[in-house]
Amino acid sequence: MKAVYLDNHATTPMDPRVFETMKPYFIEEFGNAASRNHQFGWRAEKAVELARKQIASLIGCTDKEIIFTSGATESDNMAILGVAEMYAEKGNHIITTNIEHKAILDSCKVAEKRGFNVTYLSVNKFGQITVDDIRKAITDKTILISIMFANNEIGSINPIGEIGALAKEKGIIFHTDAVQALGRIPVDVENMKVDLLSISGHKIYGPKGVGALYVRKKNPRVKVSPLIHGGGHERGMRSGTLNVPGIVGLGRACELARTELVQDAEKQKHLRDRLQKRLFEALDEIYLNGHPSERLPNNLNISFAFVEGESLMMGIKDIAVSSGSACTTASLEPSYVLRAIGVGEDLAHTSIRFGLGRFTTQEEIDFTADQVIKTVKRLREMSPLYEMAKEGVDIKSVNWAAHH
Amino acid sequence: MSYSPKVVDHYENPRNIGSLDKKDPAVGTGVVGAPECGDVMKLQIKINKNTNVIEDAKFKTFGCGSAIASSSLATEWLKGKTVDEAMKIKNTDIVEELALPPIKIHCSVLAEDAIRAAISDFQKKQSAGGESKS
């Protein structure tokens, strides 16, 4: 079997329909969308404006509220640091969670260096935040709440609509990083009272290097100080010549995400549930990380006790997944998300994230289940921990000599 | 990260997986590492008391491919060596043989620790046995 790609939280393959839409904008339609004085520029601008509408209709806003960026990392940086700078006179307090993407956490660290106070709320054991947690953290200095829509490792979904209502009631700006949620579950900035929302192209079968930030224009009108200065593009919030082919691709990807959301989500949920069922039927001592039902339809995150994640990935080498194991990162630290939801470091090292996508087939899922089951059994036969557990030794009670 | 062909070979065809009777006075057992750190190695050697030669070596490892390969290689090298020769095995020898990248050097250190722990366990048993006889 051809290599199986189940790492769709990291990136997705481009949908061929997106690629076809982008194609003319590399060579024939090369115009600068800011060239107002000739037809090359007009055609580029027209393509960009169509993309803006396509994105707006996916998230329920108007096209004027979409600011193009280089990707969601930039969008997140803009949301945190741009709001911090713009509203510094109003207050200096930001609320977020401890399982946000690094683009949020690291931006918050920068804000702290600039004199802001950041509250990193702890999530519950499912990786979710509650409205009450946020309500308690709000002070009269709070200017921004930034909570991810759904987590990239464990897929847990936050109550975004409830948080939006609270933020509105308190007059605080509300940002959500919707990178993983978009195209997988319904996202509506009007109903959910979201003020700022980060979008990535390559997570929704679009191109890499392009993203967007939704910035609310009415009730209230939100302003964001620019991070990148220059020609005053994008209502002055983000200068730089627009990446026309990328934007065209992002627009088309959003249109497909909107029209195919229901069928994509149903199909992926069905396959995900099939994989989960097969693994849990065949293997003992495996644990689901994240919420049993309030999770993205394409996400499955499991700890396979007594089997280290990287060695498991090595055994299923024709299947692309990712692991919360330290050995897969440069830092040698296991996943901070898993630790935040109370998964012990021993189990964090054994976790595997399966991320299904639009093009995942049942054949691939069955192949994956077979390979994982076979490899876990093989590695447990050579695991001293499994042997100890079978002998009735409590692994946690052993006085391990730490190293590193 | 990509793996060297030797690491892949040891991972796919690990040598000497298994366990020896840890109560046997001729067997030395070393268990090193910690589950929280992502790797635990159990290495066992069976020593001929008359010749001081390691006649058998077994391992079980919880850890990444490089940790599995390091311990598998260690058991291969240990068999047929005397205890004194075994003490001379250095983690750098393992690094070189398996072409481990810098981030995986700790796997070889762990294997060296496991060898020493197994020998030390054997020697403790020997001296304890000697004391009980006297």
Chai-1 contact restraints between the chains, C-beta under 6 A:
chainA,res_idxA,chainB,res_idxB,connection_type,confidence,min_distance_angstrom,max_distance_angstrom,comment,restraint_id
A,E308,B,G38,contact,1.0,0.0,6.0,A-B,restraint_1
A,E308,B,F62,contact,1.0,0.0,6.0,A-B,restraint_2
A,E308,B,G63,contact,1.0,0.0,6.0,A-B,restraint_3
A,E308,B,C64,contact,1.0,0.0,6.0,A-B,restraint_4
A,E310,B,C64,contact,1.0,0.0,6.0,A-B,restraint_5
A,S311,B,C64,contact,1.0,0.0,6.0,A-B,restraint_6
A,S311,B,G65,contact,1.0,0.0,6.0,A-B,restraint_7
A,M314,B,Y11,contact,1.0,0.0,6.0,A-B,restraint_8
A,M314,B,G65,contact,1.0,0.0,6.0,A-B,restraint_9
A,S325,B,G38,contact,1.0,0.0,6.0,A-B,restraint_10
A,A326,B,G38,contact,1.0,0.0,6.0,A-B,restraint_11
A,C327,B,G38,contact,1.0,0.0,6.0,A-B,restraint_12
A,C327,B,C64,contact,1.0,0.0,6.0,A-B,restraint_13
A,E345,B,E36,contact,1.0,0.0,6.0,A-B,restraint_14
A,D346,B,P35,contact,1.0,0.0,6.0,A-B,restraint_15
A,D346,B,E36,contact,1.0,0.0,6.0,A-B,restraint_16
A,H349,B,G38,contact,1.0,0.0,6.0,A-B,restraint_17
A,M382,B,I17,contact,1.0,0.0,6.0,A-B,restraint_18
A,M382,B,K60,contact,1.0,0.0,6.0,A-B,restraint_19
A,S383,B,F62,contact,1.0,0.0,6.0,A-B,restraint_20
A,P384,B,V40,contact,1.0,0.0,6.0,A-B,restraint_21
A,P384,B,K42,contact,1.0,0.0,6.0,A-B,restraint_22
A,P384,B,K60,contact,1.0,0.0,6.0,A-B,restraint_23
A,P384,B,F62,contact,1.0,0.0,6.0,A-B,restraint_24
A,L385,B,V40,contact,1.0,0.0,6.0,A-B,restraint_25
A,L385,B,F62,contact,1.0,0.0,6.0,A-B,restraint_26
A,W400,B,A34,contact,1.0,0.0,6.0,A-B,restraint_27
A,A402,B,A34,contact,1.0,0.0,6.0,A-B,restraint_28
A,H404,B,C37,contact,1.0,0.0,6.0,A-B,restraint_29
